[in-house]
Amino acid sequence: MGNVQPSDDFFAQKLEEAKVHFERALDCKHTEFDDLYPYMIEHPQFFWYKRYVAWSELLTVVKMCDELDFPWADRFTERQAEYVRSRVMSSKVLDEWYETNDSVKHVG
């Protein structure tokens, strides 16, 4: 890539992809991870690990956004942004990522 500076559109796209990946993992939907490790589906810890991988990806993209002064928090609810800032994927994050069941807009 050399000295080329990625555009705001590039980071917005990467951030959206990481968020969707995490939300698909959270919703137990198919992700690229399933294709990489199809044998893992048989193991009970699979969904926890899949979520951890997606969470790590999201945090990595957010870290790059922070380092390059790209605003990322406005693409999340206030609560979600706070979870991301805390960097710890707890059961609270898993249970409360979507504000309420009435306002859930799960990924497709």
Secondary structure, DSSP 8 states (H G I E B T S, - for coil): -TT----HHHHHHHHHHHHHHHHHHHTT---HHHHH-GGGGGSTTHHHHHHHHHHHHHHHHHHHHHHTT---GGGS-HHHHHHHHH----HHHHHHSSS-SSS-----
